[in-house]
Amino acid sequence: MNVNVQFREDGDTLIGFIEGEIDTYTAPILRDELEMIRLTEGLLVELDLSNVNYMDSTGLGVFVAFYKKIVKENASLKLVNLSARLTRLFEITGLSELMEIGKGGATNARI
């Protein structure tokens, strides 16, 4: 399986749509895509995970590294539309206490 990432800007929000599986093989692709984002103070990066059907600890590591970069640049990160399984993964690891996780707003329309 592969991972696909697409981005769309909406004012001060960058919306990313992630599809596929995030594991040892695909996590570097996701990491590279996230590293290409030019973060600015006040930017909200909203990542829609509704089409992520599997994620392992490698994927969690990518999100932790990206979260640290977001905090350093005074930007914001919101993960939206997670499946119950992904939500549980973030909860049991304690990451849901650090990262904002919720439902997408009006900006969650597909590209």
Buried (B, 14 or more C-beta within 10 A) or exposed (E): EEBEBEBBEEEEBBBBBBBBBBBEEBBEBBBEBBEEBEBEEEBBBBBBBBBBBBBBEBBBEBBBEBBEBBEEBEBBBBBBBBBEEBBEBBEEEEBBEBBEBEEBEEBBEEE
